[in-house]
Amino acid sequence: MNSVQTLSFGIREYLSPVLKNSKFKETGCITPEEFVAAGDFLVYKCPTWKWESGEVSKRRDYLPAEKQFLITRNVPCFRRVKQMEYTEEDSETQIETENGEEAWVATHSGRVVANIEEIVQQIEGEDEEIIKRNSIVLEPENDKEEVDIPNIEDIPDIEDVEDGLVEEEDPATLATTSNVVVSSHDDGPSDKILQVRTYDVFITYDKYYQTPRMWLYGYDEHRRPLTSVQIFEDISQDYAKKTVTIETHPHLNMSLASIHPCRHAQVMKKIIEKMNEEALKKFELLQQQYGNSPNSPQAEQAQVRVDQ
């Protein structure tokens, strides 16, 4: 079924014409040139993002060969969706806005915002049973005998040490004075590092919808690729297998979770309108400050650009 769907999407994209004239402000759709410009701005502002060329056989001729899609790696995912689900105990708060604008509702307002330390403690608490099973706790000796200072003549010579002639019980050995946790298996990273799921995030240009499209590829705590079932644990059930589906990446030979772009243009248009309103308000305030000064900002400077 997935292969048939992928084939039909490929044919649909192939038959779709390339958008030549920008419709960014009118509909939220962008041209391939605007996608590249926005991507360059993202890479400049956020160096964790970078351009990739992908498979040679899957390159699109309407995009530069070295700028086929964007990627950022190792984005942490601290919790599963079930840990953040809305319950009857959660309350809602209506937030009033200034200047008579429409109010909006803040969900989960009854919850206390957790900082990173609290999240770490919660994750560690959930994994406590696993740690107990995989660890051996060495308790310190309560009654430590006094250790006499050894005679200098009893200390082995360095040449004897090199030959392996070391006393089995060296009186100069440092005694253990605190609890030591020894893992029964070596997972590689230090115990001080919080192990969480991570995702590689991709942004491609969708020729049919004429918008950017987002893709996700996940790894578990040990850098093993997540299965589709595990990926959907990190996605709200309202969108899993509906808005978010597993599809073939347009530039790579692999299947990833994809956020369907059918409403991206509408959302972008609303964001643009909101940003333009805020920008025009600031512009009017600046005009009042500058008056008729030659340094007064121009109206074009207040408009939102596609690369923003």
N, C-alpha and C positions, 0 to 999 in steps of 0.2 A: 504493500500500500504506500509506504513511504517513497519507494523508488518511482512509482507511477506519479505521485504528487510532485516529486522533484522534477520529473521529466516535463510535466504540464507547466510548472512554474518556469522552467527553462525556456520552453517554447513561447510562453507569454511574454517573458522578458525580451527574447530575441526579436519578436514582432513589434515590440513597443518602440516608438521613435525616441531619439535622444532629445531631451528638452534643450532648446537653444537660447530662448529668451527667459530671463528671470521672472518668476512669479512668487518670489519670496514674500513680498509684502501683501500681495493680493490673496494668495492661497496657502502660503507656507511651504510650497514646493521650491526646490533649488536645482540648479543646473550642475553638471559634473564639475565645471570650473569653480562654482561657488562651494561645492563640497571640498575640493582641494584647498581653496582659500581658507575655509573654516578649519580644515584639518591642520593646515600650516600654523594657524593662529593657536590651535589647541596644543600642538607640539611645542610651540614657542613658550606658551604660558605654563604648560604642565609637562616638563621633560620626561615624566614617566610614560607618556604616550609617544609612540613612534610609528612611522610609516613602514609598511611591508609590501613586498611585490607579489607574494604568493606563488602558486604553480604557474609555470610559463604557459601551459596549455589552457589555463583558465583566466588569463588576463583579458581585461576589457580594453578595446582600442580607444574608447572615449575617455579613458583615464591614463595619466602618465604611468609608464611601466614600473617605476619605482614607488609609486603612490597609489596602489590599488585599494588598500584598506588600512585602518588604524588599529593599534593594539596596545593595551596596557596589561601587565602581568602581575600575578600574586596579589590581587585585591582581597583582603581578609573578609571572611563571613563568620561572625562570632556566634550567631544563634540560628536555630531552625525556626521555621514559621510558626510551629505549634507553641513555641515559647513566647510568641508575641501576639497570639490570637486574641481577638476582642471577646471579653466575657461579660456576663451580666453585672459583675462587680465594677467594671470599668464605667466611668461617667463621661459625659460630654459637657463641654462648656462653650457657650456662644460668645464669640469674640466680636465686640463692637469696633468698628473702624471709624476713622475721622472723616470729615468732609461729606458725611451722609452716604458713604459708599456701603455696598451690601456687606452684611455681617457674614462671618464664616464660623464653622463649628470645629472646635479642637477635640478630637477623639482621644481616649486614654488619658484624660486630664487628671484622673485620680491616681495615676501611677507616678511614682517618684522617679525622676530622671537618674539613671545610673551612670556613674563615671566608669572609666576603663578598669579601675581597680576592683569595683564591685562586680563587673562582668567577669573578670578573671576569677574572682572568688567563687562566683556561681558556677562557672565551668569546672573549676577544680573540685567543687563540692559534688557535682554530678559524676565526676570521674573518680571519686574517692575509693569506691569499691574496687575498681579496676586497678588502681594504684596499690591497694592492699594486697590484691592477689598476685601482682607482678613484682612485689618488692619484699625485701627482707630487712627488718629493722634490727640493727645491732645496738643493744642497750649498753651504756657505759658501766664499768665496774664501780659499785658503790664504795667498797672498801679497797682503797689503793694503798699498797705498801710503800713505805718511804724508800726512795732509791738513793743509795750512797753515791757520792761523786767518785767515779772510777779513778784509779791511779793512772797517771800519764803513761807509765810503762806498760799497762795492760791494754792500751789502745792499739789496735792492729796497724801495722805499717801499710802505707799506700800500695807498696808492691804486692803485699799479701792480699790486699783487697782486689787488685787487678787479677790475681791468680785464683780468685774465688775462695780464698781462705778467710772467711768471715765467720765470727761466732754466731751460733744459731740464736742465742738470746743476747743481743747487744744491750747492755745496761744504759747506753746513751740514747736508745730509741725513745721518741716522743710518745707519751701515753695518750690514748684517746680520751677526751673529756666531754664529748657531746654526742648526741644521737647522730648516726650516719645511716642514710638510706641508700642501700645498694640495690640497683635494679637487677632482676633476674635475667633480663635480656637487654641488649644494646640497640636502641632505636636510632642512634646517630646524634641528633641534636641534643643540646644541653637541657637538663631538667628545668633550668631557669627560663627557658623560652616557651611562651604559650603556643601550643600546637592547635591550630584552627584550620578550618576549610579555607581554601583560596580559590579565586576565579581569575582566568584570563578573559578580558573583555575586548571584543572586537567591534569595530564600526565599519560597515560597508555602505556603498551607495546602491540603493535599489532603483534600477532604471524604470521599472513599471510604476511604482508609487512616487518616484522622483523625490525621495527623501532619504536621509540616513537610516540605517537599520542596525540594531544591536544584537550581538551574539555572545553567549556565555559558555565557557568550558571550565569545569570544576575539578578540583583535586581534594582528596581527603587530608587528614592530619599527617599522613605519611607520604604525601605527594603521589598517591595512586589516583588515576582518573576516576571520577565519579560516574556511576551508572545513571541512566535516565531517571530511575526511581529515586535515587539519592538527590539528584538535581531538583526534582520537583518538591523535595522536602524543604527547599529554600525559597519556594515560590508559593504565593498565596493560591489556595485552591480555587479562588474565583477566576484565576487566570491560567492555571496549569492545564495544559493540553487544549487550551482554547486560544487565548492571546499569545501564550508562550508554548511553543511546540518544538520538537526535535526535527531539524531539517539539515540538509547538506549545505555546508559552507560554500558560497559561490566561487571562492578563490583557493580553497584547500580541499584535499581528499579526506574529509572527516565530517561527522555529524555533530552538530552542536545545538544547544537550546537557543532558540531565536525568538525575539519579541516582534510580533507581527506589526508591520509599519502602516497598516491601513488607516489609522487615525493620527499618525505622526504629524501630518501636514496641518490638520485642524488644531492640534495641541500647540504646534509651533506658531500658528497664526494668532492664537489667543495670547501666547507669551509675548509675541512681538507687539501686539496692540497694547498690552499692559506696560511693557517696557517703554514704548513710545509715549504713552501718557505721562509716565514718571519723568522721562527725559524732557518733555515739553514743559512740564511744571518747573523743572530746574532751569530750563532755558528762559522762561518768563521772569523768574527771580533774578537771574543774571542780567537780563536786559534792564530791569528796574535799577539794579546796582550801577551798571555802566552808563545807562542813559543813551545819549547820542555820541558817545565816545567812539573813535575809529577802531578801538580794540574790542568793541562790542561783539559777542559771538553771533554767528549767522544761524539761521533756522536749519540749514542742512546739517550742521554739526550736531544737532539734537536728535537726528533720526538714527535708529538702530541699524547697524550694518549686518550683513549676513555672517561675517566672521566673528561677530560678538555673540 
